[in-house]
Structures are given as structure tokens and as C-alpha cells.
Amino acid sequence: MNMFTLSAKSCMSHLLLRDTFDKFSFIEGEITTFNKFTLDGFLHKDFFDEKPARDYSYWREVRDFCFSLIKGKRTPLHFKIVLSLAPEHFGDFLDGHQIRTFSPEDITGLYLNFHYDGAVLQCITGISMRTFTMDKSLEKEWDAYVEGFFKRAEIDREK
């Protein structure tokens, strides 16, 4: 687990106006403006004619709606947005980082937890596994990946 304090302006531009996070799964969100809006990213498969194979929406599918709640003259009082690397990318992540001790099926989530308290925007990384393990190699690689991801996307960190 790692905590990044990010430039709200830079990060929000990427989060809400660009496709930077579009391939991530949207797990949940909570946005407080004039009301508190709580969003669950879990797909209700009965809604669809063709049932999706995935369990969660992609961020790109809810990004514009979240933007519509946040945009305006005033900044939100608070928000929390939880994303995860989409499960179909777990194998590529493990292969790309040469992690041989886990399989994609062992992973429940590789998370980005964005939290804004009205003044400071932070992103806390996290992982979730199906079974307990003392091996921290996946967590360390995920933290390093996220740090590089923010740098490549030019998402500024606060000093």
C-alpha cells in the first residue's frame, strides 16, 4: 500500500476529462456536493440482453456521469472513487512484472482509491487476494507500477 498526494487539478483532468483511467474497472464511488451520491460499480447483469462476462463497469462508462455531478463553480465537499485494474489485465500485469508466484485467479483487485476531502486529493493503492499470503511482491510491483503510471500520464504530485 502506498499513498500519493496528487495535484487535484492535474489528477481530476485525467480522471474526468481524459481516457487515462478508462480501462480500469469502477468499483464504487461517493461524491458529496449539494447531496451525497453513492455509486456502486457492480453490473446488474439482468439489465442486459447479452450478459456481460465482467462484474464491474469500466470507468469510461460512468466517467461522464461522475463529471456531471462534480462540474460547476464549486468544488465537491468530498469524493471517493475506487478503481481497479480490470481483471482481464491481471495476467498481463503478472507477466509484465515477472511475478510467477501468483496467477490471475489469485487476485481479487489491484486498486486505486482516490479520496478528496475538500482540500487534498490522495490516491491510496491496494491489492486484494483470494487467499492469505505473506508474499508482498505483488503489492510492491503494483505500487511501483502506479507511481510510473502517474509519471507517464504526467499526473502531478503535491510536494
Helices and strands as residue ranges (DSSP letters): E 3-6, H 8-12, I 13-17, E 24-32, E 36-40, G 45-47, E 57-58, H 59-70, E 78-85, G 87-89, H 90-96, G 104-106, E 107-116, E 121-129, H 137-153
